[in-house]
Amino acid sequence: PAAQIGVTGLAVMGRNLARNLARHGYTVAVHNRSQAKTDSLIADHGDEGTFVPSVTTEEFVASLERPRKVIIMVKAGAATDAVIEELVPLLDEGDIVIDAGNAHFPDTRRREAALREKGLHFVGSGVSGGEEGALNGPSIMPGGSRESYEVLGPILEDISAKVDGVPCCTYVGPDGAGHFVKMVHNGIEYADMQLIAEAYDLLKQGLGASAAEIADIFRTWNEGDLESFLIEITAEVLSQVDAETGSAFVDVVLDQAEQKGTGRWTVQNALDLGVPITGIAEATFARALSGSVPQREAARGTLPAHAGAFEVSDRDAFIEDVRLALYASKVVAYSQGFDQIAAASAENGWDIDRGAMARIWRGGCIIRARFLNRITEAYERDAELPLLLADEYFTGAVGNGVAAWRRVVAQAALAGIPTPAFASSLSYYDGVRAERLPAALIQAQRDFFGAHTYKRVDKPGTFHTEWSGDRAEHTA
Ligand code: NDP
C-alpha cells in the first residue's frame, strides 16, 4: 500500500514517532541510513500497525502517496542537510518535508527558503517529550507554511499529547517559528530545573533535611499550584536510593551539570533581541559554573565566606516561604520567555499566539504543568499583554509571595548559599516595577565620555552637555 507518511531516521525518536503514527492507523513508510535500525523496528514492532520499510531513499520516496509527507528525525545539524540533499531531487512540487529534530531556528529558516524556491514545503517542527513522548504523545510545535499545516496538522494533532481532549499541537508560524518556540521551551526548562534545584538546596541546608524528607515536601507541592512533571520527577529522583552505597542517589551524583546547547541558543538570541531573560541566563550560567572545575578548585576553601549559620526557627513557615519564592521565580522565568517569543515574533513577522504556545505545552513536554493554563487564560484576557507578570492573576499570585521571596533570598545571601535564579528573578521583579532606575546615571555617563546624548524628564528633545568645555547643555 502507498504510505500516508514517512519517517527517515529511526534512532530512539524516529522509531517511536513512527510507531506512534502506526498505532494511530497511519500507513508509515520507514527508512534509516543504515538498514539495521529499519529491520529491528519491523522485527520488534511490525505488528503494531502498517509499516512500509525501504532500504534506499529512492524506494522510500516512491512508497509515499502524494503530496508526500516525509518526517526527518536524524541528528541535528549536518546530518539534516545531508538527508535533505538526498531527498529533494526525488520529491515533487507540493510535497512536505518535516524536520522534527532539534534544529537551530536560523538553520530552519535557511532550509525553508531553499525548499520553498523548489516548490516544496519545509516544516521545521519542535517535538518535545523525549522518547516516551514521541511514542505516547509529544508536544508538537510545527512551523512553515499555513498551507502545509492544513494537510499535515490533522495527522500531527492526532499523534500529539492531549490535555482535556485538546491536542498539544498547533500551527506556530512561518519558517523558523516552530523551532524557535521549541528553543525557548528548552530555555524555560533550564530555568525551571535550576529553580527547583535551588529550592532543594535551601531545604537541604536550611532544614538539614534528607533527600527522602525533601522528596515528601516536593510531593506535597505537586498537589498545588506548582504541580508539574518536573516537580513530580524531582520527588522520584530524591526518593531514589543508590544500590551500591545505600546513600540517597542524588548524593552520589557528581555535581557538574552538562548541556547540549538549547539554553545557550536561547540566551544568545535574547542578547540579540535585547530581551532580559535573566532566569534562563542564570540557569545556563549555573550549569557552566558547576562544570568550571579549575575555578571551583581554586576557590574552594580559599574564598572567605563570612556567612552566618542558616537558622530556621519555624520549619513549616520556611518550607512555605521556599514554595512561594519558587512559584514567584518561576512566573518571572516564564514571563521573560514569553517576552522573548513576542520580540522574535515581531522581528520576524511570525505572529505567534503566546496563549496557544502555553496551551500546547500543557502535555507531552518536559515543562508540562497545571500552571500553563493560567498563562493561556492571561493571553486570552489580553492577546497583546506586554508583560505576563502584569496579568491580574499573576500580579495576585506573585504579590502574595513577594515577602516570602525576599526573606528566602536574604536568608540565603546571609548564609552564603548561592541562589542565582531566585535572586536574579527577584531583582528583575523589582527592576521592572521600579518607579525610577539608575539607568539615568548610565545615560549621563554615556553622554560624558561618548557624547551619546540624553533625554530629560521635564521636556521633549535630545540633549548633550559640553562635559569637556563649559558644561553647558545643548539641544543635540
Ligand atoms: P540521534 O540524534 O542520535 O541521531 C541518530 C540518527 O541520525 C540515526 O538514525 C542515524 O542514522 C541518523 N544519521 C546521523 N547522521 C546521518 C547522516 N549523515 N545521514 C543520514 N542519517 C544520519 O537520534 P535521536 O533519535 O536521539 O534524535 C533524533 C532527533 O530528535 C535529533 O535531532 C534530536 O536532537 C531530536 N530530539 C531528541 C530528543 C531525545 O530525547 N533524544 C527529544 C527531542 C528531540 P544511522 O542509524 O545510519 O547512524
Boltz pocket constraint, residues with backbone or C-beta under 6 A from the ligand:
constraints:
  - pocket:
      binder: B
      contacts: [[A, 9], [A, 10], [A, 11], [A, 12], [A, 13], [A, 14], [A, 32], [A, 33], [A, 34], [A, 37], [A, 73], [A, 74], [A, 75], [A, 76], [A, 78], [A, 79], [A, 80], [A, 82], [A, 83], [A, 100], [A, 101], [A, 102], [A, 103], [A, 127], [A, 128], [A, 129], [A, 130], [A, 131]]
      max_distance: 6.0
